[in-house]
Amino acid sequence: MEGAVGLSRDALLADFLGKAGWGAADRKVLAADASFRRYDRLTLQGRPAVLMDAPPPKEDVRPFLRIARHLLGLGYSAPAILAADEEAGFLLLEDLGDATFTRLLTAGSAELPLYQMAVDLLIDLHRQPTPDGIAAPYDRETLLTELSLLTDWYAPAVGIELDHTARAAYLAAWQDVLPLALGVPEGLVLRDFHVDNLMRLEGREGLAACGLLDFQDALVGPVTYDLVSLLEDARRDLDPATRAEGRRRYLAAFPTLDQAAFDASWACLAVQRHAKVIGIFTRLCKRDGKPTYLRHIPRIWGLLEAGLGHPGLAPVKSWFDRHIPADKRAVPAP
């Protein structure tokens, strides 16, 4: 930001809002998330907007801008960009309201129609060509790096000491099975595609009725990943009938997709994601002082164990049975 050298973050923010014409807006904290970003709701003469404060170098708003513009170009309801300061890490966004799927479900909305809407959006997204250069590949190296979160954070937090040999065996087992994950077509993977980041927008029709949040970590990878994120949600118990309908609905839209390959990719990415999330939720507690996520760990272990039942994951199951057996799959102490 020109002329911003030495300015405090508060001063940078005041300058950004002033230039955007929102300097006189009322501001209230809207949300913080599992990253270093925070969100404020602004109100100016009855008009709402959302401020994303993503302080660099820990955060970078450019991926959000790139993916948001792509999604908007496809006719989806990502937040419109009202103003941006990429260098300082500030975005002023359209306020899509408060009707996240999480809030709607808590208030008693029917589960199945919301999940059908989300699956339909993924179906449409996966029918679209993925522009070159829009996001990095979700490759083996990235998947393996994420998997190390379980051995690096969760295992020591529950008193399990893994030596170099055990860690190497963990990654070797995953190297054996990751081809299963990659055995389906690729598409844009939004990565945090779950009820906290999906909205139902009144007054919009079709796919535009599904609001999209928190997609800045998107990669290009297996189309099964976001379905797993949605239908094997780490944060809430899902009716098995809803999960089955979501899978059926997706497969019906792609009749040439090999179902055996789809099932294997699903199981592999489910276990990969659940292992990663157990590590992330433990790190949020131990490193960042955010213990509230620990309450989800028993659910995630249940989902992970179900995924290990796929025969293609036998090497990974063997490692878990040896190094983190069922009686050791505990919730870390805060």
GUSE-621189 format. One record per residue (C-alpha): residue in three letters; x, y, z. Coordinates in pm, 1 decimal, decimal comma. Example, Ala and Ser with C-alpha at 12.3 -4.5 7.8 and 13.67 -1.06 7.14 Angstrom:
{atom ALA {1230,0 -450,0 780,0}};
{atom SER {1367,0 -106,0 714,0}};
***
This chain:
{atom MET {0,0 0,0 0,0}};
{atom GLU {165,6 323,1 -111,5}};
{atom GLY {269,3 543,1 176,1}};
{atom ALA {177,1 278,9 430,0}};
{atom VAL {526,9 196,9 553,5}};
{atom GLY {537,0 218,8 931,6}};
{atom LEU {164,2 263,6 978,7}};
{atom SER {-10,3 55,3 1244,5}};
{atom ARG {-268,4 -197,8 1130,9}};
{atom ASP {-545,6 21,3 1271,1}};
{atom ALA {-417,1 313,2 1065,4}};
{atom LEU {-394,1 96,4 753,5}};
{atom LEU {-752,1 -15,9 807,6}};
{atom ALA {-878,0 337,3 857,9}};
{atom ASP {-704,0 442,0 535,8}};
{atom PHE {-853,9 146,3 344,3}};
{atom LEU {-1207,4 209,9 465,8}};
{atom GLY {-1177,8 582,3 401,6}};
{atom LYS {-1067,3 532,9 42,7}};
{atom ALA {-1346,7 279,4 -10,0}};
{atom GLY {-1604,9 528,9 116,6}};
{atom TRP {-1680,5 328,1 432,0}};
{atom GLY {-1478,5 527,0 682,6}};
{atom ALA {-1787,6 633,7 877,6}};
{atom ALA {-1937,7 284,8 897,1}};
{atom ASP {-2034,1 117,6 1222,8}};
{atom ARG {-1827,8 -194,9 1278,1}};
{atom LYS {-1904,0 -508,0 1480,8}};
{atom VAL {-1713,8 -834,3 1504,6}};
{atom LEU {-1881,6 -1092,2 1283,8}};
{atom ALA {-1657,5 -1396,6 1317,1}};
{atom ALA {-1311,0 -1534,9 1358,8}};
{atom ASP {-1214,2 -1869,3 1213,7}};
{atom ALA {-947,3 -2135,1 1243,5}};
{atom SER {-697,2 -1914,0 1058,1}};
{atom PHE {-557,0 -1571,5 1138,9}};
{atom ARG {-838,7 -1398,8 950,2}};
{atom ARG {-1117,9 -1208,9 1118,8}};
{atom TYR {-1440,4 -1068,0 984,8}};
{atom ASP {-1635,5 -757,1 1082,9}};
{atom ARG {-1981,3 -653,6 972,0}};
{atom LEU {-2000,5 -291,2 858,7}};
{atom THR {-2314,5 -81,6 837,2}};
{atom LEU {-2327,0 251,5 659,0}};
{atom GLN {-2656,5 433,4 614,7}};
{atom GLY {-2843,5 105,1 627,9}};
{atom ARG {-2610,9 -71,4 383,3}};
{atom PRO {-2422,3 -379,2 509,2}};
{atom ALA {-2081,2 -509,3 406,5}};
{atom VAL {-1823,8 -750,2 545,6}};
{atom LEU {-1464,4 -660,0 618,0}};
{atom MET {-1206,7 -938,3 588,1}};
{atom ASP {-892,8 -858,6 784,5}};
{atom ALA {-625,4 -1105,8 673,0}};
{atom PRO {-291,5 -978,7 804,1}};
{atom PRO {10,8 -1064,5 592,1}};
{atom PRO {244,4 -1248,5 582,9}};
{atom LYS {42,1 -1517,7 762,7}};
{atom GLU {-255,9 -1455,0 534,3}};
{atom ASP {-285,2 -1364,6 166,3}};
{atom VAL {-610,3 -1233,3 15,7}};
{atom ARG {-508,1 -1286,9 -346,0}};
{atom PRO {-623,6 -1650,4 -366,4}};
{atom PHE {-962,5 -1548,1 -225,9}};
{atom LEU {-995,7 -1276,0 -488,3}};
{atom ARG {-894,4 -1509,0 -770,5}};
{atom ILE {-1134,1 -1787,1 -670,2}};
{atom ALA {-1420,1 -1547,9 -585,1}};
{atom ARG {-1402,8 -1385,4 -926,6}};
{atom HIS {-1402,4 -1725,1 -1094,1}};
{atom LEU {-1704,4 -1844,4 -895,3}};
{atom LEU {-1891,5 -1520,9 -960,4}};
{atom GLY {-1815,1 -1558,7 -1330,2}};
{atom LEU {-1983,9 -1899,4 -1323,3}};
{atom GLY {-2298,7 -1743,1 -1178,4}};
{atom TYR {-2248,0 -1870,3 -823,2}};
{atom SER {-2306,0 -1662,7 -511,4}};
{atom ALA {-1961,0 -1593,0 -376,5}};
{atom PRO {-1940,1 -1252,3 -207,2}};
{atom ALA {-1896,0 -968,7 -454,4}};
{atom ILE {-1573,4 -773,1 -409,5}};
{atom LEU {-1651,1 -413,6 -312,8}};
{atom ALA {-1293,6 -300,2 -244,3}};
{atom ALA {-955,2 -465,0 -200,0}};
{atom ASP {-609,5 -383,5 -68,4}};
{atom GLU {-407,2 -691,3 -151,3}};
{atom GLU {-83,0 -567,6 3,8}};
{atom ALA {-234,9 -476,3 339,6}};
{atom GLY {-467,8 -776,0 347,4}};
{atom PHE {-806,1 -603,4 358,8}};
{atom LEU {-1115,9 -690,5 157,0}};
{atom LEU {-1458,1 -529,2 162,5}};
{atom LEU {-1714,2 -788,5 60,3}};
{atom GLU {-2082,5 -820,7 -11,0}};
{atom ASP {-2269,3 -923,5 302,7}};
{atom LEU {-2457,8 -1243,6 223,0}};
{atom GLY {-2635,0 -1242,5 559,0}};
{atom ASP {-2645,9 -1496,6 840,8}};
{atom ALA {-2837,3 -1792,9 696,9}};
{atom THR {-2556,2 -2047,5 698,1}};
{atom PHE {-2660,3 -2408,1 669,6}};
{atom THR {-2539,0 -2452,3 1027,9}};
{atom ARG {-2777,3 -2188,3 1160,4}};
{atom LEU {-3063,5 -2311,1 944,9}};
{atom LEU {-3019,2 -2670,4 1062,8}};
{atom THR {-2995,9 -2560,6 1424,7}};
{atom ALA {-3321,5 -2367,7 1379,2}};
{atom GLY {-3495,1 -2680,0 1246,4}};
{atom SER {-3464,2 -2655,2 868,2}};
{atom ALA {-3487,7 -2986,4 685,5}};
{atom GLU {-3144,7 -3135,8 624,3}};
{atom LEU {-3194,1 -3308,4 289,3}};
{atom PRO {-3292,0 -3006,5 70,7}};
{atom LEU {-2990,7 -2808,5 190,2}};
{atom TYR {-2750,9 -3091,7 113,4}};
{atom GLN {-2914,5 -3150,5 -224,5}};
{atom MET {-2856,3 -2784,9 -308,7}};
{atom ALA {-2489,4 -2813,6 -215,0}};
{atom VAL {-2440,4 -3136,0 -411,6}};
{atom ASP {-2607,6 -2978,6 -715,2}};
{atom LEU {-2360,9 -2691,0 -698,8}};
{atom LEU {-2068,1 -2934,3 -692,6}};
{atom ILE {-2215,1 -3121,7 -988,0}};
{atom ASP {-2233,7 -2798,6 -1186,4}};
{atom LEU {-1885,3 -2689,5 -1078,2}};
{atom HIS {-1738,6 -3022,5 -1186,2}};
{atom ARG {-1897,9 -2986,0 -1528,3}};
{atom GLN {-1709,1 -2659,4 -1583,0}};
{atom PRO {-1357,8 -2640,7 -1724,6}};
{atom THR {-1101,0 -2548,1 -1462,9}};
{atom PRO {-893,7 -2250,1 -1581,2}};
{atom ASP {-519,8 -2306,1 -1601,5}};
{atom GLY {-332,0 -2142,3 -1318,4}};
{atom ILE {-634,2 -2071,6 -1098,8}};
{atom ALA {-499,1 -2286,4 -816,8}};
{atom ALA {-213,1 -2518,4 -734,4}};
{atom PRO {-254,1 -2895,7 -776,2}};
{atom TYR {-376,1 -3108,2 -486,2}};
{atom ASP {-91,1 -3352,7 -542,0}};
{atom ARG {64,9 -3633,4 -341,4}};
{atom GLU {318,1 -3404,2 -177,8}};
{atom THR {44,9 -3174,7 -47,4}};
{atom LEU {-169,0 -3465,8 72,3}};
{atom LEU {128,9 -3618,7 255,6}};
{atom THR {223,3 -3287,9 415,7}};
{atom GLU {-130,5 -3255,4 550,3}};
{atom LEU {-121,7 -3610,2 684,5}};
{atom SER {181,7 -3526,4 896,5}};
{atom LEU {-41,8 -3302,8 1109,8}};
{atom LEU {-171,4 -3615,7 1283,4}};
{atom THR {172,4 -3752,0 1370,1}};
{atom ASP {319,1 -3411,0 1454,9}};
{atom TRP {36,3 -3272,9 1670,3}};
{atom TYR {-219,3 -3533,9 1769,8}};
{atom ALA {6,4 -3824,7 1862,5}};
{atom PRO {219,5 -3634,7 2116,7}};
{atom ALA {-90,2 -3463,3 2256,9}};
{atom VAL {-231,3 -3803,2 2361,6}};
{atom GLY {100,2 -3937,4 2489,2}};
{atom ILE {201,3 -4143,7 2184,9}};
{atom GLU {569,3 -4125,0 2094,5}};
{atom LEU {633,6 -4198,9 1729,2}};
{atom ASP {996,8 -4247,7 1634,7}};
{atom HIS {1143,8 -4183,4 1292,2}};
{atom THR {1073,2 -4538,6 1181,1}};
{atom ALA {704,5 -4517,1 1275,9}};
{atom ARG {662,7 -4183,5 1100,8}};
{atom ALA {834,8 -4312,1 787,8}};
{atom ALA {609,4 -4617,8 790,1}};
{atom TYR {303,8 -4392,4 813,5}};
{atom LEU {401,3 -4194,7 505,7}};
{atom ALA {505,7 -4509,8 320,5}};
{atom ALA {163,3 -4665,3 382,9}};
{atom TRP {0,2 -4353,7 247,2}};
{atom GLN {227,4 -4351,3 -56,0}};
{atom ASP {92,4 -4697,3 -133,0}};
{atom VAL {-273,7 -4594,5 -121,3}};
{atom LEU {-281,9 -4235,1 -248,6}};
{atom PRO {-316,9 -4346,5 -612,1}};
{atom LEU {-670,0 -4448,1 -508,9}};
{atom ALA {-747,3 -4088,6 -412,2}};
{atom LEU {-630,9 -3962,1 -748,4}};
{atom GLY {-818,0 -4219,7 -955,6}};
{atom VAL {-1109,4 -3989,4 -1041,4}};
{atom PRO {-1136,8 -3677,1 -1259,8}};
{atom GLU {-996,6 -3348,1 -1134,0}};
{atom GLY {-1177,3 -3023,0 -1074,4}};
{atom LEU {-1164,4 -2713,8 -857,1}};
{atom VAL {-1160,9 -2829,0 -494,5}};
{atom LEU {-1289,3 -2557,1 -259,8}};
{atom ARG {-1162,7 -2764,0 39,6}};
{atom ASP {-1378,3 -2613,8 316,7}};
{atom PHE {-1708,8 -2711,5 160,2}};
{atom HIS {-1928,4 -2777,2 464,4}};
{atom VAL {-2229,8 -2637,0 645,0}};
{atom ASP {-2043,6 -2354,3 819,5}};
{atom ASN {-1942,2 -2210,8 483,7}};
{atom LEU {-2263,0 -2263,7 285,0}};
{atom MET {-2567,5 -2037,4 290,4}};
{atom ARG {-2923,8 -2033,6 164,5}};
{atom LEU {-2991,7 -1696,1 7,2}};
{atom GLU {-3349,4 -1576,7 -13,8}};
{atom GLY {-3451,5 -1407,7 -336,9}};
{atom ARG {-3203,1 -1600,3 -551,9}};
{atom GLU {-3295,7 -1891,0 -774,4}};
{atom GLY {-3125,8 -2215,7 -868,4}};
{atom LEU {-2760,0 -2257,0 -786,1}};
{atom ALA {-2733,3 -1886,2 -702,1}};
{atom ALA {-2942,7 -1958,8 -391,1}};
{atom CYS {-2641,9 -2139,2 -244,2}};
{atom GLY {-2401,5 -1886,5 -92,5}};
{atom LEU {-2031,1 -1976,3 -80,2}};
{atom LEU {-1782,3 -1869,4 185,0}};
{atom ASP {-1421,7 -1953,2 278,1}};
{atom PHE {-1276,8 -2092,5 -43,5}};
{atom GLN {-940,0 -1918,3 -52,4}};
{atom ASP {-752,1 -2246,0 1,4}};
{atom ALA {-890,4 -2398,9 -319,2}};
{atom LEU {-673,8 -2640,4 -517,2}};
{atom VAL {-719,3 -2847,1 -830,3}};
{atom GLY {-766,4 -3209,9 -736,9}};
{atom PRO {-997,8 -3511,7 -709,0}};
{atom VAL {-1366,2 -3426,1 -745,7}};
{atom THR {-1447,8 -3653,5 -451,3}};
{atom TYR {-1280,2 -3426,4 -195,3}};
{atom ASP {-1551,8 -3163,3 -150,7}};
{atom LEU {-1820,4 -3430,6 -142,2}};
{atom VAL {-1636,2 -3595,2 146,3}};
{atom SER {-1601,6 -3257,3 317,9}};
{atom LEU {-1976,2 -3198,9 281,8}};
{atom LEU {-2114,4 -3545,8 353,4}};
{atom GLU {-1863,4 -3662,1 616,3}};
{atom ASP {-1870,5 -3337,3 811,1}};
{atom ALA {-1626,1 -3319,4 1101,0}};
{atom ARG {-1854,5 -3077,7 1286,8}};
{atom ARG {-2197,5 -3241,4 1282,9}};
{atom ASP {-2366,1 -3577,8 1265,2}};
{atom LEU {-2535,1 -3632,7 931,3}};
{atom ASP {-2834,4 -3856,9 867,4}};
{atom PRO {-2692,7 -4161,8 682,9}};
{atom ALA {-2984,4 -4137,0 439,7}};
{atom THR {-2879,3 -3782,9 349,6}};
{atom ARG {-2521,8 -3898,1 292,7}};
{atom ALA {-2639,3 -4185,8 73,0}};
{atom GLU {-2867,4 -3955,7 -127,3}};
{atom GLY {-2583,3 -3708,7 -180,1}};
{atom ARG {-2358,7 -3980,6 -320,0}};
{atom ARG {-2638,3 -4121,0 -537,5}};
{atom ARG {-2729,2 -3776,2 -669,7}};
{atom TYR {-2370,5 -3699,3 -764,2}};
{atom LEU {-2308,8 -4034,0 -933,0}};
{atom ALA {-2634,7 -4007,0 -1127,5}};
{atom ALA {-2507,1 -3681,0 -1276,1}};
{atom PHE {-2188,8 -3851,5 -1403,5}};
{atom PRO {-2300,3 -4190,1 -1537,2}};
{atom THR {-1963,8 -4262,1 -1698,5}};
{atom LEU {-1774,6 -4221,4 -1370,5}};
{atom ASP {-1632,5 -4555,8 -1255,6}};
{atom GLN {-1813,7 -4625,0 -927,2}};
{atom ALA {-1542,3 -4854,3 -790,8}};
{atom ALA {-1283,1 -4583,5 -851,5}};
{atom PHE {-1518,4 -4326,6 -698,7}};
{atom ASP {-1569,8 -4539,9 -386,1}};
{atom ALA {-1196,3 -4597,7 -345,2}};
{atom SER {-1116,1 -4229,7 -391,1}};
{atom TRP {-1391,1 -4138,9 -146,0}};
{atom ALA {-1258,9 -4374,6 123,5}};
{atom CYS {-897,6 -4269,0 75,2}};
{atom LEU {-972,3 -3896,9 86,4}};
{atom ALA {-1212,3 -3941,5 377,4}};
{atom VAL {-941,1 -4101,7 589,8}};
{atom GLN {-683,8 -3848,3 468,4}};
{atom ARG {-909,5 -3555,5 551,5}};
{atom HIS {-1015,4 -3690,1 888,5}};
{atom ALA {-654,1 -3759,3 988,7}};
{atom LYS {-558,8 -3408,0 881,7}};
{atom VAL {-848,8 -3247,5 1066,7}};
{atom ILE {-772,1 -3437,2 1388,6}};
{atom GLY {-422,7 -3291,5 1363,8}};
{atom ILE {-549,8 -2942,1 1283,9}};
{atom PHE {-801,1 -2938,1 1569,0}};
{atom THR {-528,5 -3053,8 1808,5}};
{atom ARG {-293,0 -2783,0 1682,6}};
{atom LEU {-564,2 -2519,9 1723,7}};
{atom CYS {-582,8 -2617,1 2088,8}};
{atom LYS {-214,9 -2660,1 2166,5}};
{atom ARG {-63,7 -2384,5 1955,7}};
{atom ASP {-342,6 -2131,3 1917,1}};
{atom GLY {-535,0 -2166,9 2243,2}};
{atom LYS {-861,6 -2268,5 2069,1}};
{atom PRO {-981,3 -2585,0 2248,9}};
{atom THR {-1343,7 -2570,3 2131,5}};
{atom TYR {-1267,8 -2784,6 1825,1}};
{atom LEU {-1161,8 -3079,9 2041,0}};
{atom ARG {-1525,6 -3174,9 2101,9}};
{atom HIS {-1546,1 -3297,6 1742,6}};
{atom ILE {-1260,3 -3545,6 1764,8}};
{atom PRO {-1468,5 -3850,0 1873,0}};
{atom ARG {-1695,5 -3800,4 1570,0}};
{atom ILE {-1396,5 -3766,6 1337,8}};
{atom TRP {-1237,8 -4084,5 1469,5}};
{atom GLY {-1563,6 -4266,9 1399,0}};
{atom LEU {-1565,7 -4141,3 1041,5}};
{atom LEU {-1197,7 -4222,4 996,5}};
{atom GLU {-1245,0 -4577,1 1124,5}};
{atom ALA {-1533,8 -4629,6 883,2}};
{atom GLY {-1312,7 -4523,9 593,6}};
{atom LEU {-1040,0 -4764,8 698,9}};
{atom GLY {-1283,5 -5046,8 626,0}};
{atom HIS {-1219,6 -5008,3 252,1}};
{atom PRO {-990,4 -5296,8 146,1}};
{atom GLY {-766,7 -5064,7 -53,6}};
{atom LEU {-664,3 -4889,3 266,7}};
{atom ALA {-528,8 -5201,6 435,4}};
{atom PRO {-170,7 -5064,9 465,6}};
{atom VAL {-294,5 -4751,1 641,1}};
{atom LYS {-532,5 -4948,4 864,2}};
{atom SER {-245,5 -5175,3 966,9}};
{atom TRP {-37,7 -4872,8 1066,2}};
{atom PHE {-319,7 -4721,6 1272,4}};
{atom ASP {-393,0 -5052,6 1444,1}};
{atom ARG {-29,3 -5081,6 1545,5}};
{atom HIS {58,6 -4724,3 1639,4}};
{atom ILE {-271,4 -4559,3 1738,2}};
{atom PRO {-497,6 -4850,0 1839,2}};
{atom ALA {-862,4 -4793,1 1924,8}};
{atom ASP {-801,5 -4754,3 2298,3}};
{atom LYS {-554,3 -4468,4 2229,4}};
{atom ARG {-789,6 -4263,9 2009,0}};
{atom ALA {-869,6 -4013,1 2278,9}};
{atom VAL {-949,2 -3644,9 2299,4}};
{atom PRO {-632,9 -3450,0 2389,0}};
{atom ALA {-638,4 -3261,2 2715,8}};
{atom PRO {-686,8 -2885,5 2659,6}};
***
